[in-house]
Amino acid sequence: MTAVLALGVGAFAAASALTMVARLYAVRRQLVDAPGARRSHRIATPRGGGIAIVAVVLPIMVWLGMDTGSPVLLAGACGLALVAAIGWIDDHRPLSPWARLAVHAVSAGLLAWALVASGAPLWWATSVFLLTLGLVNAWNFLDGIDGIAVTQAMLFAVGILLVGSGMAALLAFAFAAACAGFLPWNFPKARIFLGDVGSGALGYMAACLVALAPEPGPVDLLLVLLPLSGVLIDTTLTLFSRIIAGEPFWKPHVQHVYQRCVQAGYTHARVTCCFAAWTLVSLVVAVGTSGASQPVIIGAFATWYAVGTAIWFVLRARLRRASVVGMRLHD
């Protein structure tokens, strides 16, 4: 227990110190996100601070992987390095979204391959592959709102810590501690953003924690998706709405509900706290239904996602009306 606590304290302290270094580097290199039509902040803010979390978690993954011989940990470490590297390059000079997606796909493929090599069934490896692609890109969108990407990652890691065991729980603890070390630099007022190097890495780490969990049955997987409901519902519905509208969905935008909330005048802190509250309740539902019968788990999952979807549509409609009224008053 003492060693585990030391690991957490060390991860927290190292991430905080490295974030300060990353901020100094970003300011010196002028790696700054300026306000604009596709941004949710009003003050120019340095980016790339997420490299601190990667620099802390990656060696821990390698150490745990070499100590246990786990293909999933070792492949996950390689995938995390790839996702962080392409994000780091993109933070310095914008890359094609398709180039980033290709690297994300390779990284997701590494996790899936490791699962198959470990004896996992093909359906589980395929599920992790698709989930990894989704989470990496979903977390990338979150970074523009102060604190939201880090708090969502922390809460999911805490969920894995509560229900997991072994290497998954240990890695989740270290990951949550590293995120906690970064958080004061990003919330309640961001002094540095994660950047692509960090936001994509957080999504990939969430997928690694899923992959490290004991292989669930198809129904048990639904419990894992409950704490991710806030991120997945908004990302999926926003993506589909842009595709239906014929918009270039691969380009940056501010049409997610949390972005529209900020546009409507809600503070970043309030939006982040509301999303955190949703995820906390999701965790309670997931833990409360763990071990229940399959009909109960399916019912809880369907009900929770249906409620989340309904809330998304109601919020989106209200925020659109508020935006129209605001523009009329401005004119």
N, C-alpha and C positions, 0 to 999 in steps of 0.2 A: 504493500500500500504506500509506503514511504517513497519507493522508487516511482510509482505511478504519479503521485502528487508532485514529485520533483520534475517529472517529465512535463506535466501540465504547467507548472510555474515557469519552467525553462522555455516552453513553447510560447507562453504569453509574453514573457520578457523579451525574448529574441524577436518575436514578430513586431512588438512595439518599437524596439530599438531600430530594427531594419526598416520599418516604415518611415521613421525619421530620416534615415539615410536615403531612402528612395525619394522622399519629398525634396531633399536638398539636390539630388541628382536631377529630378524632373524640372525643378526651377532653373538649375544651371543650363540644362539642355533645352529649355523652353518647351517641355512636353506638357502643354496646357490645353484643357478643353475650354474654349471660349463660348460664351452664351450665343445662342442662335435659334433659328426657327425649329431646328431639330434637337434642341437641348432643353432640359427641364430645370436648369439652374441659371442664375442671373449674374454670377460672379465667375470670372476666369479662375479655373481650379486645376492644379497639377494632376496628372494621371500617372498610372503605372505603379501605384502603391501596393497592389496585390502581389507583386514579386516577393514581398516580405513573407506573405503566408506560404507561397510556394517554396521559398528558400528554407522555411522551417519544416514543412510537412514532407517534402520530397525526400530528404535524408532519412527521416523516420520511416517512411515507406520502404526505402531500400534496406535499411537496417532490419526491419521486421521481416521483410521478404527473404533476406539472406539467412536470417536466424531460423526461420521456419521452413524455408524452401517452398514457400507458397507461390505458384505460378501467377495467381491473381494479383498478389501484391507487387511482384516484380514487373508484370506486364502493366499494371496500373501505374507504377512509377514511371515506366517508359512513356506511357500515354500521357501522363500528367506533364512530363517534360516537353513532349511535342506540343500539347495544347498551350502551355505557357510560352514556349518559344515562338510559336506563330503569333500569339497575342502580343508578345514583347516586340516583335518586328513590326506588327501592325500599329502599335502605339507610337513607333518612331516614324514610320512612313506607311500610309494606307495601302492595304493590299486588296486584291479582288476578293469579294465574298466567296467566290467559288473556290479559290485557293485555300481560304480558311476552312471551308466546309470539307474539302478533300482531306486536309490534315485531321480535322475532327473525326472524319469517318475512319481514317487509319487508326486513330487512337481508340475509338469505340471498338474497332475490329480487334485490337490487341486484347481488350478485356474479354470480348466474346470468345476469342481463340483460347485464352487462358482458362476460361470456364469449361470449354469442351475438353481441353487437355487435362483438366482436373476431374473429368468424368461427369460433368453436368449434362443434362439432356439438351438437345438442340433448341427446344422451345424457350428454355431459360436463357441460353446464350443469345438467342435472337431478341428476346425481350430486353435484355441488358444493353445490347447494341443500339436498339431503337431509343431506349430511355436515355442512354448516354448522349446521343446526338441531340435529343430534345432538351436535356438539362443544360448542356454546354451553351446552347444558343439562347435558351430561356434566361439563364443567369446573365448572359451578356447584355440583355435588354435592361436588366434591373439596375445596372450600375449608375444610371443618371439620377437616381433618387437617393438622397443622403441616408446611408445606413441600411437600406432595405435588402441589398444583396447579401451583406454580411450577416444580418440578423436572421434571414431566412436560412442561410447555410448553418449558422450556429444552432438554431432550433431543430433543424433536421438531424444534425449530428447528435444533439442531446437525445432525440427520439431513438436513434440507433443505439446510443449508450444505455438507455433505459431497458430496451428489449433485447439487445444483442449480447454477445459474450465473446471471449477470446480476442483475436486480433482485430475484429471489427469494432468491438467496444473500445479497445485501447487506441486504435487509430482515430475513432470518433472523438475520444477525449482530447487527444493531441490537436486534432483539427479544430474543435470548438475552442480550445485554449488559444490557438494561433489567431483565430478569427476575433476572439475577445481582445487580444493584444492590438489588433488593427482597428477595432471599432471606435475607440476614442478619437482617432484621426479622421474618422469618416462620419461621425454622428455625435451630437445632434446637428452640428454644422460641419460640412465636409471641408477639411483642409487638404485632402488629396482623395482622388477616386481610385478604385481598384485598377481601372484601365482594362484593356482586353487581356492583358497578361494574367490579371487576377480574376476577372469575372468568369471567363471561360473555365479557368482552373477550378473555381469553386463549384461550378456545375459538374465538372468532371469528377471532382472529389466526392460529391454527393452520389454519383453513379458508382464510384468505387466502393463506397460504403454499402450500397445495395448489393453489389456483386460479391462482397465479402461475407454477407449474411448467409446463414445456412440456407441451402436451396429450399425455397418455399414451394408449396403446391400452387397451382394457378389461382386458387381462391385466396390463399394467404398473401399473394403478391398484391392484392387489392389493399391490404392494410398498409403496405409500404407506400402506396400511392396517396394515402390519406393526408399525411403531413406535407406532401408536395402539391396538394390540390390548389392552393392559392396561385402558385406559379404556373402550374400546368393549365388550369382553366383559363386564366387570362391570356397566356401565350397562345394557346390553341385557338380560342375564339377570335382573338385579334388577328391572328394569321389568316384564318378562314375568311374573316370579314374583308380583309385587304385583297385576298385572292378573288373573292366574289365581286368586289368593286373594280377589279381590273388594275389595281395599283401595283407598283413594283415592290412586292413584299420583302425583297432582300435588302432594300435600302433602309437607312436609319429613319426613324419616325417618332412621333410622340402621341401615338394613338392607343397605347395601353391604358387601362383604367387608372392605374396609379399615376401615370403621366397626366392624364386628363384631370385628375383630382388636383394636382399641383397647378395646372392651368386655371382651374376654377377658383383658386385662391387658398386652398388648404396648404398648410405648411408641410415641408418634407417630413418633419418629425411626426406630425399627426398621421400622415399617410403610412409611414413606416410602422408606427405603433399599431395602427388598425390591421395591417397585414400580419404583423406579429401576433396580434390577438387571435386572428383567424387560424393561424398555424398552431398556436398553443391549444386551442379548442380541438383542432384536428388531431393533435397528439393525444389528447385525452380520449377522444373517440377511438383512435387506433389502439391505444393501450387497453381501454375498457372492453373492446370487442375481441382482443387477442385471446385465442383459445376457444372462442365461441363456435357454434355450429356453422356450417357453410351458408345456410340460408340467412342467418343473422349477419354474417360478414358481408355477404352480397347485398343484403338490404341496407346495411349501414353505409356501404360504399355508394350504392346507387342514390340513396337519400342525400348523402353529403354532397355529392357532385351535382345532383339536381338542384339543391339549395344554392350551392355556389354559382351554378350557371344562371339561375334566376336572378340572384343578386347582381351578377355581372351585367345582365341585360338591363335591369332597372337602373343601376348606377350609370351605365353608358347613356341611356336615354336622358336621364336627368342632367348629366354633365353636358350633353350636347345642347339641351335646351338652355342651360345656364350660359354656355358659350355663345349661343345665338343672341340671347338677351344682352350679354355683355358687349357684343360687337355693335348691336343697335344703339345701346346707350353711348358707346364710344363715338359712333357716327353722329 
